[in-house]
Structure formats: C-alpha cells, structure tokens
Amino acid sequence: MILEFLDETLPWRNFKGKNEDNIIEMKRKCLEDPEHLLWRTTTAEMLQIKNIFYSIKKLQYADKPDYGYIRTQLQELLSQFDTADCKSDSIFIGRVITFI
C-alpha cells in the first residue's frame, strides 16, 4: 500500500484479465527480487521503504511487526518531503500523518 501512495506501479496491476494464478506468480517474483520488480521509480532511492519491507519480510506468521520501527521509518521518509509546498504528494503525506 505504501508503494501505491508513492506512485509506484505494482506489476500485477497491469495484468489484463486479472488471472489469479498470474497475479500470485508475479507477487512471488516481486518478493524474491523487490529491488528490480517493486522499487523501480519513485521508491528506488527510498531506504526507509526498503527497511520496512525487509523488516516485515523476515517475520514469521505468529510474529508481531515492530510498529515503533515502522513508524520511525515513515517519519524519516516524511521528513524528506516539503509539506508546506507539496501539492502532488499531499494525499500521501496526509495518509502518513494520519498513520503515524
């Protein structure tokens, strides 16, 4: 969801016909190689997004995410935006501010 807030296009969003098996396979590939398949445009240089992704990816089913760490990463990311002069990012920033 964060990737979509940052205008990153998720590869499976463009599939014609929305074949469930194709979508599942693309999501698997993205999890195996996120550097090349997920973070291709606006998020390619956002270390905080990668930190959040890898901290969640290493969790087991019963594990709880470290919400404090995620919050800190989002706050760091937010600090990179000029919120006073931010029209195109205002939806993202509003959602992040609400979240954190």
PEKAPE-V417156 format. One record per pair of residues at least 12 apart in sequence whose C-alpha atoms are under 7 Angstrom apart, sorted by the first residue. I is the first residue (numbers start at 1). J is the second residue. Records with the same first field share a line. If there is no record, write none. Layout:
I = J  J
This chain:
5 = 92
6 = 42  92
7 = 42
8 = 41  42  43
10 = 38
12 = 26
48 = 73  74  77
52 = 70
71 = 100
78 = 93
